[in-house]
Amino acid sequence: GAVVAITNILCSNDGWQLIKDVELAFRSSAVVRNTISIASPGNKFISSKETSVNLSRFTDLEFEPNERCARAYDYPPFQDLLVKPSGSAIAIYLVAENKVDTKSFANAVEKIRDEFNPRALELGGRILLTGDPIMSTEIARVISEDITFVLGLISLLLVISFAITRSIRVVMATLLTTGLSLIGAVGVMGWLGLEITPGTALGI
C-alpha cells in the first residue's frame, strides 16, 4: 500500500471537499482495495484487537472549518496517525489490490495525485506520496535513467574514438577499459559499503 499526506487544507471547506474528492478517486481506482482516513465513507479504523472506530461518524457531522481541525486532532484515535496538530496534514492510507504489481500500483496512484495536486496548490497545500511501492518505483526509475545516461556517454566515447583513430582495435580497447573502470568503481563502492544513489551513480 501507500500513504497519501495532504497538507494545510483541512481547515477550509474547499480543502475538506478536495480531501473527500481525492479519497473517492483513490477508492474508485482499480489498483486500490481500500482506503483509511478521516474522510473514509462508511469505513472503520481498527485501533486494536478490541476496539474499532467508525470513521464515517466524523464525515457525517457538520463543522465550521476551524472547528473541524480542532475536533479531528482532539479525537485520540486520529492524533498523529490520521491528523497532525491544527489540521496541518491528514493521511490517507491506501491498501493495494492483492494481484497488482508494484509498478502499476505506484503509477496509478501517482497519476491520481498529479490530477488533484494543482487544486491543492491553489488552496495553499500539497499532496505527497510515500510508501514502499512508491519509493521502489522511484528508485527503479532513477537507476534506469542513470543507466541510460551512462550507456549514452559510453556510446559517444566509442564513436569519438573511432572517428579519431579509425581503428576497431582502439574502440574495443576503449570499451574494455571503460567496462573495467565501471566494474572496479562499483566493486570499490561495495567494499566500502556505499549505497548506490543518484549521486554515487553520477560519480561513477
TORPA-4810 file (N, C-alpha, C, O; in nm, 3 decimals):
<nodes>
NODE_1_0.082_-0.120_0.000_0.000_0.000_0.000_0.085_0.125_0.000_0.205_0.119_-0.026_G
NODE_2_0.022_0.237_0.030_0.092_0.365_0.029_0.022_0.460_0.124_-0.090_0.434_0.169_A
NODE_3_0.090_0.570_0.155_0.033_0.674_0.239_0.029_0.804_0.160_0.129_0.844_0.100_V
NODE_4_-0.087_0.870_0.160_-0.104_0.999_0.095_-0.114_1.104_0.204_-0.203_1.097_0.289_V
NODE_5_-0.025_1.201_0.203_-0.030_1.311_0.301_-0.079_1.436_0.229_-0.021_1.478_0.130_A
NODE_6_-0.186_1.494_0.282_-0.242_1.617_0.225_-0.224_1.728_0.328_-0.277_1.719_0.439_I
NODE_7_-0.150_1.831_0.291_-0.109_1.932_0.389_-0.189_2.062_0.375_-0.224_2.105_0.265_T
NODE_8_-0.216_2.123_0.491_-0.260_2.263_0.503_-0.392_2.298_0.434_-0.411_2.414_0.395_N
NODE_9_-0.483_2.202_0.418_-0.610_2.238_0.354_-0.732_2.191_0.434_-0.845_2.222_0.397_I
NODE_10_-0.710_2.117_0.543_-0.823_2.064_0.619_-0.908_2.175_0.679_-1.029_2.158_0.694_L
NODE_11_-0.848_2.289_0.713_-0.918_2.395_0.785_-1.000_2.487_0.695_-1.032_2.598_0.735_C
NODE_12_-1.033_2.444_0.576_-1.122_2.522_0.490_-1.224_2.427_0.428_-1.197_2.309_0.410_S
NODE_13_-1.341_2.480_0.397_-1.444_2.396_0.337_-1.403_2.345_0.200_-1.431_2.230_0.164_N
NODE_14_-1.336_2.431_0.121_-1.287_2.388_-0.010_-1.182_2.278_0.005_-1.178_2.183_-0.073_D
NODE_15_-1.097_2.293_0.107_-0.996_2.191_0.132_-1.057_2.059_0.173_-1.013_1.953_0.128_G
NODE_16_-1.158_2.065_0.260_-1.226_1.943_0.305_-1.294_1.873_0.187_-1.293_1.750_0.178_W
NODE_17_-1.352_1.951_0.098_-1.415_1.891_-0.020_-1.311_1.825_-0.110_-1.334_1.719_-0.166_Q
NODE_18_-1.195_1.890_-0.122_-1.088_1.832_-0.203_-1.038_1.701_-0.141_-1.012_1.605_-0.213_L
NODE_19_-1.025_1.699_-0.010_-0.981_1.576_0.058_-1.078_1.462_0.028_-1.035_1.350_-0.001_I
NODE_20_-1.207_1.491_0.035_-1.307_1.386_0.007_-1.301_1.343_-0.139_-1.317_1.225_-0.170_K
NODE_21_-1.279_1.439_-0.230_-1.268_1.406_-0.372_-1.145_1.319_-0.400_-1.151_1.224_-0.478_D
NODE_22_-1.034_1.353_-0.333_-0.911_1.275_-0.351_-0.931_1.132_-0.302_-0.894_1.037_-0.370_V
NODE_23_-0.989_1.118_-0.183_-1.009_0.983_-0.131_-1.104_0.904_-0.220_-1.082_0.785_-0.243_E
NODE_24_-1.209_0.966_-0.269_-1.302_0.896_-0.357_-1.232_0.849_-0.483_-1.259_0.739_-0.532_L
NODE_25_-1.143_0.932_-0.538_-1.069_0.894_-0.658_-0.980_0.773_-0.631_-0.974_0.681_-0.713_A
NODE_26_-0.910_0.773_-0.517_-0.827_0.657_-0.483_-0.912_0.534_-0.459_-0.879_0.425_-0.506_F
NODE_27_-1.022_0.552_-0.386_-1.109_0.438_-0.354_-1.169_0.377_-0.480_-1.195_0.257_-0.485_R
NODE_28_-1.193_0.461_-0.583_-1.254_0.413_-0.708_-1.152_0.351_-0.803_-1.190_0.291_-0.904_S
NODE_29_-1.022_0.365_-0.772_-0.918_0.313_-0.860_-0.918_0.160_-0.860_-0.945_0.097_-0.758_S
NODE_30_-0.886_0.103_-0.975_-0.884_-0.043_-0.988_-0.768_-0.106_-0.912_-0.770_-0.226_-0.885_A
NODE_31_-0.666_-0.027_-0.876_-0.548_-0.083_-0.808_-0.559_-0.071_-0.656_-0.475_-0.126_-0.584_V
NODE_32_-0.661_0.001_-0.606_-0.676_0.023_-0.462_-0.794_-0.058_-0.409_-0.906_-0.046_-0.458_V
NODE_33_-0.766_-0.140_-0.307_-0.871_-0.222_-0.249_-0.948_-0.148_-0.141_-1.069_-0.166_-0.126_R
NODE_34_-0.876_-0.063_-0.063_-0.942_0.006_0.047_-0.864_0.132_0.082_-0.745_0.144_0.052_N
NODE_35_-0.932_0.227_0.145_-0.867_0.349_0.194_-0.907_0.371_0.339_-1.016_0.332_0.382_T
NODE_36_-0.818_0.435_0.413_-0.846_0.468_0.554_-0.805_0.612_0.578_-0.688_0.648_0.558_I
NODE_37_-0.898_0.695_0.621_-0.869_0.833_0.660_-0.990_0.887_0.734_-1.091_0.817_0.747_S
NODE_38_-0.982_1.011_0.782_-1.099_1.069_0.850_-1.210_1.100_0.751_-1.323_1.131_0.792_I
NODE_39_-1.180_1.093_0.621_-1.283_1.117_0.520_-1.335_0.986_0.460_-1.412_0.988_0.364_A
NODE_40_-1.294_0.872_0.518_-1.336_0.742_0.465_-1.486_0.724_0.479_-1.538_0.727_0.591_S
NODE_41_-1.556_0.705_0.369_-1.702_0.685_0.377_-1.738_0.545_0.427_-1.702_0.445_0.364_P
NODE_42_-1.808_0.539_0.539_-1.857_0.411_0.588_-1.749_0.312_0.626_-1.772_0.192_0.621_G
NODE_43_-1.631_0.361_0.665_-1.521_0.271_0.694_-1.496_0.265_0.844_-1.545_0.349_0.919_N
NODE_44_-1.421_0.165_0.886_-1.382_0.154_1.027_-1.230_0.145_1.035_-1.167_0.071_0.960_K
NODE_45_-1.174_0.221_1.128_-1.031_0.214_1.153_-1.010_0.128_1.277_-1.063_0.159_1.383_F
NODE_46_-0.933_0.020_1.264_-0.911_-0.071_1.375_-0.791_-0.021_1.455_-0.678_-0.021_1.405_I
NODE_47_-0.814_0.022_1.578_-0.706_0.075_1.661_-0.645_-0.033_1.750_-0.534_-0.015_1.800_S
NODE_48_-0.716_-0.142_1.773_-0.662_-0.254_1.850_-0.751_-0.375_1.823_-0.848_-0.366_1.748_S
NODE_49_-0.717_-0.487_1.882_-0.797_-0.608_1.862_-0.937_-0.594_1.922_-1.032_-0.657_1.875_K
NODE_50_-0.948_-0.511_2.025_-1.077_-0.499_2.093_-1.157_-0.376_2.051_-1.276_-0.367_2.081_E
NODE_51_-1.093_-0.282_1.983_-1.158_-0.153_1.959_-1.159_-0.120_1.811_-1.061_-0.142_1.740_T
NODE_52_-1.272_-0.068_1.764_-1.280_-0.016_1.628_-1.348_0.120_1.632_-1.434_0.143_1.716_S
NODE_53_-1.310_0.207_1.543_-1.364_0.342_1.537_-1.434_0.361_1.404_-1.375_0.339_1.299_V
NODE_54_-1.559_0.401_1.408_-1.635_0.424_1.286_-1.599_0.562_1.231_-1.643_0.664_1.285_N
NODE_55_-1.520_0.565_1.125_-1.474_0.691_1.070_-1.586_0.770_1.003_-1.578_0.892_0.993_L
NODE_56_-1.688_0.701_0.957_-1.796_0.771_0.887_-1.870_0.866_0.980_-1.935_0.960_0.933_S
NODE_57_-1.862_0.844_1.111_-1.930_0.934_1.205_-1.871_1.075_1.198_-1.942_1.173_1.216_R
NODE_58_-1.741_1.083_1.171_-1.678_1.215_1.162_-1.723_1.285_1.034_-1.752_1.405_1.037_F
NODE_59_-1.730_1.215_0.923_-1.767_1.278_0.797_-1.914_1.317_0.794_-1.953_1.407_0.720_T
NODE_60_-1.996_1.251_0.876_-2.139_1.282_0.878_-2.170_1.411_0.954_-2.276_1.469_0.935_D
NODE_61_-2.077_1.456_1.038_-2.101_1.574_1.119_-2.064_1.700_1.044_-1.972_1.701_0.961_L
NODE_62_-2.136_1.807_1.073_-2.109_1.936_1.010_-2.026_2.021_1.105_-2.064_2.039_1.221_E
NODE_63_-1.914_2.073_1.058_-1.827_2.157_1.139_-1.798_2.286_1.065_-1.797_2.291_0.942_F
NODE_64_-1.775_2.391_1.143_-1.712_2.509_1.087_-1.566_2.471_1.055_-1.510_2.383_1.121_E
NODE_65_-1.505_2.537_0.955_-1.370_2.495_0.915_-1.271_2.483_1.030_-1.206_2.379_1.043_P
NODE_66_-1.257_2.585_1.114_-1.160_2.580_1.223_-1.198_2.474_1.326_-1.111_2.409_1.384_N
NODE_67_-1.327_2.458_1.349_-1.373_2.359_1.445_-1.341_2.219_1.396_-1.308_2.131_1.476_E
NODE_68_-1.349_2.197_1.267_-1.319_2.066_1.210_-1.175_2.027_1.242_-1.149_1.913_1.280_R
NODE_69_-1.081_2.121_1.225_-0.941_2.092_1.253_-0.920_2.053_1.399_-0.853_1.955_1.429_C
NODE_70_-0.979_2.132_1.490_-0.961_2.106_1.632_-1.026_1.974_1.673_-0.966_1.895_1.746_A
NODE_71_-1.147_1.949_1.627_-1.218_1.827_1.665_-1.148_1.703_1.610_-1.145_1.599_1.676_R
NODE_72_-1.092_1.714_1.491_-1.024_1.600_1.431_-0.902_1.561_1.512_-0.879_1.443_1.540_A
NODE_73_-0.822_1.661_1.551_-0.700_1.629_1.624_-0.728_1.594_1.770_-0.653_1.518_1.831_Y
NODE_74_-0.835_1.647_1.828_-0.868_1.618_1.967_-0.918_1.475_1.986_-0.922_1.425_2.098_D
NODE_75_-0.957_1.410_1.877_-1.008_1.274_1.887_-0.887_1.179_1.895_-0.816_1.165_1.796_Y
NODE_76_-0.862_1.113_2.009_-0.739_1.038_2.030_-0.701_0.938_1.919_-0.584_0.931_1.883_P
NODE_77_-0.797_0.860_1.863_-0.755_0.766_1.759_-0.698_0.833_1.633_-0.628_0.769_1.555_P
NODE_78_-0.728_0.962_1.615_-0.679_1.031_1.496_-0.541_1.093_1.516_-0.469_1.117_1.419_F
NODE_79_-0.503_1.120_1.643_-0.386_1.202_1.671_-0.258_1.142_1.615_-0.225_1.026_1.642_Q
NODE_80_-0.187_1.222_1.536_-0.055_1.188_1.480_-0.057_1.065_1.390_0.048_1.023_1.339_D
NODE_81_-0.173_1.008_1.370_-0.184_0.893_1.280_-0.263_0.931_1.156_-0.218_0.906_1.044_L
NODE_82_-0.379_0.991_1.175_-0.461_1.036_1.064_-0.462_1.188_1.050_-0.492_1.240_0.943_L
NODE_83_-0.429_1.259_1.158_-0.430_1.406_1.155_-0.311_1.458_1.233_-0.279_1.408_1.341_V
NODE_84_-0.244_1.561_1.179_-0.138_1.631_1.251_-0.198_1.749_1.328_-0.310_1.789_1.300_K
NODE_85_-0.124_1.806_1.426_-0.177_1.916_1.507_-0.230_2.030_1.420_-0.173_2.063_1.316_P
NODE_86_-0.340_2.089_1.466_-0.404_2.204_1.400_-0.443_2.175_1.255_-0.458_2.266_1.174_S
NODE_87_-0.460_2.048_1.224_-0.500_2.013_1.089_-0.397_2.042_0.982_-0.431_2.057_0.865_G
NODE_88_-0.268_2.051_1.021_-0.165_2.086_0.923_-0.146_1.979_0.817_-0.097_2.008_0.708_S
NODE_89_-0.186_1.857_0.847_-0.180_1.750_0.747_-0.273_1.637_0.788_-0.293_1.612_0.907_A
NODE_90_-0.328_1.570_0.690_-0.402_1.447_0.717_-0.343_1.337_0.631_-0.281_1.364_0.527_I
NODE_91_-0.362_1.214_0.673_-0.309_1.099_0.599_-0.424_1.015_0.545_-0.524_0.994_0.613_A
NODE_92_-0.406_0.968_0.424_-0.497_0.869_0.366_-0.413_0.744_0.341_-0.317_0.747_0.265_I
NODE_93_-0.450_0.634_0.406_-0.378_0.508_0.388_-0.445_0.429_0.275_-0.566_0.411_0.274_Y
NODE_94_-0.364_0.383_0.182_-0.415_0.306_0.069_-0.372_0.161_0.081_-0.255_0.131_0.109_L
NODE_95_-0.466_0.071_0.062_-0.437_-0.072_0.060_-0.453_-0.121_-0.083_-0.560_-0.109_-0.142_V
NODE_96_-0.344_-0.177_-0.137_-0.345_-0.217_-0.278_-0.422_-0.348_-0.298_-0.434_-0.430_-0.207_A
NODE_97_-0.474_-0.364_-0.419_-0.532_-0.492_-0.456_-0.421_-0.599_-0.454_-0.306_-0.570_-0.487_E
NODE_98_-0.457_-0.720_-0.416_-0.357_-0.825_-0.393_-0.272_-0.858_-0.515_-0.152_-0.882_-0.501_N
NODE_99_-0.330_-0.859_-0.633_-0.258_-0.907_-0.751_-0.201_-0.796_-0.837_-0.157_-0.820_-0.949_K
NODE_100_-0.200_-0.674_-0.785_-0.145_-0.560_-0.861_0.005_-0.551_-0.833_0.047_-0.551_-0.718_V
NODE_101_0.085_-0.542_-0.941_0.229_-0.531_-0.921_0.266_-0.391_-0.874_0.190_-0.296_-0.890_D
NODE_102_0.384_-0.381_-0.815_0.428_-0.257_-0.752_0.429_-0.139_-0.848_0.381_-0.031_-0.815_T
NODE_103_0.483_-0.161_-0.968_0.496_-0.051_-1.064_0.359_0.000_-1.108_0.338_0.121_-1.115_K
NODE_104_0.267_-0.091_-1.138_0.133_-0.050_-1.182_0.061_0.026_-1.072_-0.006_0.126_-1.098_S
NODE_105_0.075_-0.023_-0.947_0.011_0.044_-0.835_0.067_0.185_-0.818_-0.008_0.282_-0.806_F
NODE_106_0.200_0.197_-0.817_0.264_0.328_-0.797_0.226_0.425_-0.908_0.196_0.541_-0.881_A
NODE_107_0.229_0.379_-1.032_0.198_0.467_-1.145_0.054_0.516_-1.139_0.027_0.634_-1.165_N
NODE_108_-0.040_0.427_-1.103_-0.181_0.466_-1.095_-0.203_0.566_-0.982_-0.277_0.663_-0.997_A
NODE_109_-0.139_0.541_-0.867_-0.154_0.631_-0.753_-0.093_0.768_-0.784_-0.151_0.871_-0.750_V
NODE_110_0.025_0.769_-0.848_0.089_0.895_-0.883_0.005_0.975_-0.984_0.001_1.098_-0.978_E
NODE_111_-0.061_0.905_-1.074_-0.146_0.972_-1.172_-0.262_1.045_-1.104_-0.296_1.157_-1.142_K
NODE_112_-0.323_0.980_-1.004_-0.432_1.044_-0.931_-0.379_1.163_-0.852_-0.442_1.269_-0.849_I
NODE_113_-0.262_1.146_-0.788_-0.202_1.258_-0.715_-0.178_1.378_-0.806_-0.209_1.492_-0.770_R
NODE_114_-0.122_1.351_-0.924_-0.092_1.460_-1.017_-0.218_1.530_-1.067_-0.216_1.649_-1.099_D
NODE_115_-0.327_1.456_-1.073_-0.454_1.514_-1.119_-0.509_1.615_-1.018_-0.564_1.718_-1.057_E
NODE_116_-0.493_1.586_-0.888_-0.553_1.672_-0.784_-0.455_1.772_-0.724_-0.497_1.869_-0.661_F
NODE_117_-0.325_1.751_-0.741_-0.228_1.837_-0.675_-0.241_1.985_-0.715_-0.222_2.071_-0.629_N
NODE_118_-0.272_2.019_-0.842_-0.290_2.161_-0.874_-0.398_2.229_-0.791_-0.382_2.344_-0.751_P
NODE_119_-0.510_2.157_-0.764_-0.614_2.214_-0.679_-0.564_2.237_-0.537_-0.596_2.338_-0.475_R
NODE_120_-0.484_2.142_-0.487_-0.428_2.157_-0.353_-0.333_2.276_-0.347_-0.332_2.350_-0.248_A
NODE_121_-0.252_2.294_-0.451_-0.157_2.406_-0.454_-0.232_2.539_-0.455_-0.188_2.635_-0.392_L
NODE_122_-0.343_2.544_-0.526_-0.424_2.667_-0.529_-0.477_2.703_-0.390_-0.495_2.821_-0.358_E
NODE_123_-0.501_2.601_-0.307_-0.554_2.623_-0.173_-0.442_2.640_-0.070_-0.469_2.655_0.049_L
NODE_124_-0.317_2.637_-0.114_-0.204_2.655_-0.024_-0.151_2.527_0.038_-0.077_2.532_0.136_G
NODE_125_-0.188_2.412_-0.018_-0.141_2.284_0.036_-0.068_2.202_-0.070_-0.035_2.252_-0.177_G
NODE_126_-0.043_2.079_-0.037_0.023_1.986_-0.129_-0.028_1.846_-0.103_-0.079_1.815_0.005_R
NODE_127_-0.014_1.760_-0.205_-0.045_1.618_-0.190_0.083_1.541_-0.210_0.144_1.547_-0.317_I
NODE_128_0.125_1.467_-0.107_0.252_1.396_-0.109_0.226_1.246_-0.099_0.128_1.202_-0.040_L
NODE_129_0.316_1.167_-0.158_0.304_1.021_-0.156_0.427_0.959_-0.092_0.539_1.009_-0.108_L
NODE_130_0.406_0.850_-0.019_0.519_0.773_0.032_0.473_0.628_0.048_0.356_0.595_0.026_T
NODE_131_0.566_0.543_0.086_0.536_0.400_0.097_0.631_0.320_0.011_0.689_0.372_-0.084_G
NODE_132_0.648_0.192_0.044_0.745_0.107_-0.026_0.724_0.101_-0.177_0.821_0.114_-0.252_D
NODE_133_0.599_0.080_-0.227_0.583_0.074_-0.373_0.623_0.204_-0.442_0.684_0.202_-0.549_P
NODE_134_0.590_0.318_-0.380_0.624_0.447_-0.440_0.775_0.465_-0.444_0.830_0.503_-0.547_I
NODE_135_0.843_0.436_-0.331_0.987_0.453_-0.324_1.058_0.356_-0.417_1.154_0.394_-0.484_M
NODE_136_1.013_0.231_-0.422_1.077_0.131_-0.508_1.068_0.170_-0.654_1.165_0.158_-0.729_S
NODE_137_0.950_0.218_-0.695_0.931_0.257_-0.835_1.015_0.380_-0.868_1.071_0.388_-0.977_T
NODE_138_1.024_0.475_-0.775_1.103_0.595_-0.799_1.251_0.562_-0.809_1.321_0.615_-0.896_E
NODE_139_1.300_0.474_-0.721_1.441_0.434_-0.726_1.470_0.362_-0.857_1.573_0.387_-0.920_I
NODE_140_1.380_0.271_-0.899_1.399_0.199_-1.024_1.401_0.296_-1.142_1.479_0.279_-1.236_A
NODE_141_1.316_0.400_-1.136_1.312_0.499_-1.243_1.444_0.578_-1.250_1.497_0.602_-1.358_R
NODE_142_1.496_0.617_-1.133_1.621_0.694_-1.129_1.737_0.609_-1.179_1.820_0.656_-1.257_V
NODE_143_1.743_0.483_-1.132_1.852_0.395_-1.177_1.845_0.373_-1.326_1.948_0.373_-1.394_I
NODE_144_1.724_0.353_-1.378_1.707_0.334_-1.523_1.756_0.455_-1.600_1.822_0.442_-1.702_S
NODE_145_1.722_0.576_-1.550_1.767_0.698_-1.616_1.919_0.711_-1.609_1.983_0.754_-1.706_E
NODE_146_1.979_0.675_-1.494_2.124_0.682_-1.479_2.193_0.585_-1.573_2.293_0.620_-1.636_D
NODE_147_2.139_0.462_-1.583_2.199_0.363_-1.673_2.193_0.411_-1.817_2.290_0.398_-1.892_I
NODE_148_2.079_0.467_-1.856_2.065_0.521_-1.992_2.167_0.632_-2.017_2.226_0.639_-2.124_T
NODE_149_2.186_0.719_-1.918_2.282_0.829_-1.929_2.424_0.776_-1.945_2.499_0.823_-2.031_F
NODE_150_2.462_0.677_-1.862_2.597_0.620_-1.868_2.619_0.549_-2.002_2.724_0.566_-2.064_V
NODE_151_2.522_0.470_-2.047_2.536_0.399_-2.175_2.547_0.499_-2.290_2.620_0.475_-2.386_L
NODE_152_2.474_0.610_-2.281_2.484_0.713_-2.384_2.623_0.774_-2.389_2.677_0.798_-2.497_G
NODE_153_2.682_0.800_-2.271_2.818_0.855_-2.266_2.920_0.757_-2.322_3.011_0.795_-2.396_L
NODE_154_2.904_0.628_-2.287_2.997_0.526_-2.339_2.987_0.517_-2.490_3.089_0.508_-2.559_I
NODE_155_2.864_0.519_-2.543_2.846_0.513_-2.689_2.911_0.633_-2.757_2.975_0.619_-2.861_S
NODE_156_2.894_0.753_-2.696_2.957_0.872_-2.751_3.109_0.860_-2.749_3.176_0.900_-2.844_L
NODE_157_3.163_0.805_-2.640_3.308_0.785_-2.629_3.359_0.692_-2.738_3.464_0.717_-2.798_L
NODE_158_3.285_0.584_-2.765_3.327_0.489_-2.869_3.321_0.553_-3.007_3.411_0.531_-3.089_L
NODE_159_3.217_0.632_-3.033_3.206_0.699_-3.163_3.322_0.796_-3.184_3.381_0.802_-3.292_V
NODE_160_3.354_0.873_-3.079_3.466_0.967_-3.089_3.598_0.893_-3.110_3.681_0.934_-3.191_I
NODE_161_3.616_0.782_-3.036_3.740_0.703_-3.050_3.755_0.653_-3.193_3.865_0.658_-3.248_S
NODE_162_3.647_0.603_-3.252_3.655_0.551_-3.390_3.675_0.665_-3.489_3.749_0.650_-3.586_F
NODE_163_3.609_0.780_-3.465_3.623_0.893_-3.557_3.767_0.945_-3.561_3.814_0.989_-3.665_A
NODE_164_3.835_0.940_-3.448_3.972_0.991_-3.440_4.073_0.888_-3.492_4.164_0.923_-3.567_I
NODE_165_4.056_0.762_-3.452_4.158_0.661_-3.482_4.127_0.575_-3.603_4.219_0.520_-3.664_T
NODE_166_4.001_0.563_-3.640_3.957_0.474_-3.748_4.003_0.330_-3.725_4.032_0.256_-3.819_R
NODE_167_4.010_0.292_-3.597_4.060_0.159_-3.562_3.960_0.087_-3.473_3.921_0.136_-3.367_S
NODE_168_3.918_-0.031_-3.518_3.827_-0.113_-3.439_3.897_-0.160_-3.311_3.833_-0.172_-3.207_I
NODE_169_4.030_-0.186_-3.321_4.103_-0.232_-3.203_4.101_-0.126_-3.093_4.083_-0.159_-2.975_R
NODE_170_4.120_-0.001_-3.130_4.118_0.106_-3.031_3.979_0.117_-2.967_3.966_0.137_-2.846_V
NODE_171_3.875_0.104_-3.050_3.738_0.111_-2.998_3.714_-0.003_-2.899_3.654_0.018_-2.793_V
NODE_172_3.760_-0.123_-2.935_3.743_-0.238_-2.845_3.821_-0.218_-2.715_3.772_-0.250_-2.607_M
NODE_173_3.943_-0.164_-2.727_4.024_-0.137_-2.608_3.957_-0.031_-2.520_3.957_-0.042_-2.397_A
NODE_174_3.900_0.070_-2.585_3.828_0.174_-2.510_3.709_0.115_-2.435_3.686_0.146_-2.318_T
NODE_175_3.633_0.029_-2.505_3.518_-0.035_-2.443_3.561_-0.122_-2.325_3.497_-0.120_-2.219_L
NODE_176_3.671_-0.198_-2.343_3.719_-0.286_-2.237_3.764_-0.207_-2.115_3.726_-0.239_-2.002_L
NODE_177_3.843_-0.104_-2.136_3.893_-0.026_-2.022_3.779_0.050_-1.951_3.780_0.064_-1.829_T
NODE_178_3.682_0.098_-2.029_3.567_0.166_-1.968_3.486_0.069_-1.884_3.444_0.101_-1.773_T
NODE_179_3.463_-0.050_-1.939_3.390_-0.152_-1.865_3.460_-0.193_-1.737_3.396_-0.206_-1.632_G
NODE_180_3.592_-0.213_-1.745_3.668_-0.248_-1.625_3.664_-0.136_-1.522_3.660_-0.162_-1.401_L
NODE_181_3.667_-0.011_-1.568_3.661_0.103_-1.476_3.528_0.105_-1.402_3.524_0.128_-1.281_S
NODE_182_3.418_0.081_-1.475_3.286_0.080_-1.411_3.274_-0.034_-1.311_3.225_-0.015_-1.200_L
NODE_183_3.321_-0.153_-1.352_3.315_-0.268_-1.262_3.399_-0.241_-1.137_3.357_-0.272_-1.025_I
NODE_184_3.518_-0.183_-1.157_3.604_-0.151_-1.044_3.541_-0.050_-0.951_3.552_-0.063_-0.829_G
NODE_185_3.475_0.053_-1.008_3.413_0.156_-0.925_3.300_0.098_-0.842_3.289_0.127_-0.723_A
NODE_186_3.215_0.017_-0.904_3.105_-0.045_-0.830_3.159_-0.140_-0.724_3.107_-0.146_-0.613_V
NODE_187_3.266_-0.215_-0.760_3.328_-0.306_-0.663_3.383_-0.232_-0.542_3.365_-0.278_-0.429_G
NODE_188_3.450_-0.119_-0.564_3.503_-0.039_-0.453_3.390_0.013_-0.366_3.402_0.015_-0.243_V
NODE_189_3.278_0.056_-0.430_3.163_0.102_-0.352_3.111_-0.009_-0.261_3.079_0.014_-0.144_M
NODE_190_3.102_-0.131_-0.317_3.057_-0.244_-0.236_3.153_-0.274_-0.123_3.109_-0.304_-0.011_G
NODE_191_3.283_-0.266_-0.149_3.386_-0.293_-0.048_3.379_-0.189_0.064_3.399_-0.221_0.181_W
NODE_192_3.351_-0.063_0.027_3.342_0.045_0.126_3.204_0.052_0.192_3.186_0.124_0.289_L
NODE_193_3.108_-0.024_0.138_2.974_-0.023_0.196_2.892_0.099_0.157_2.803_0.139_0.231_G
NODE_194_2.921_0.159_0.040_2.847_0.277_-0.006_2.722_0.233_-0.080_2.725_0.137_-0.157_L
NODE_195_2.613_0.305_-0.058_2.489_0.276_-0.130_2.493_0.336_-0.269_2.554_0.441_-0.292_E
NODE_196_2.426_0.269_-0.363_2.411_0.325_-0.497_2.293_0.420_-0.497_2.178_0.378_-0.486_I
NODE_197_2.321_0.547_-0.509_2.220_0.652_-0.510_2.239_0.732_-0.639_2.339_0.712_-0.709_T
NODE_198_2.145_0.822_-0.674_2.167_0.906_-0.793_2.300_0.978_-0.787_2.366_0.993_-0.890_P
NODE_199_2.342_1.024_-0.668_2.469_1.095_-0.656_2.590_1.007_-0.683_2.680_1.046_-0.758_G
NODE_200_2.592_0.887_-0.622_2.706_0.798_-0.643_2.705_0.741_-0.785_2.812_0.716_-0.842_T
NODE_201_2.586_0.719_-0.842_2.580_0.673_-0.981_2.639_0.778_-1.075_2.711_0.744_-1.169_A
NODE_202_2.608_0.904_-1.049_2.665_1.011_-1.130_2.817_1.018_-1.110_2.891_1.045_-1.205_L
NODE_203_2.862_0.992_-0.986_3.006_0.989_-0.958_3.077_0.882_-1.038_3.185_0.905_-1.092_G
NODE_204_3.015_0.764_-1.046_3.073_0.657_-1.126_3.083_0.698_-1.272_3.129_0.620_-1.355_I
</nodes>
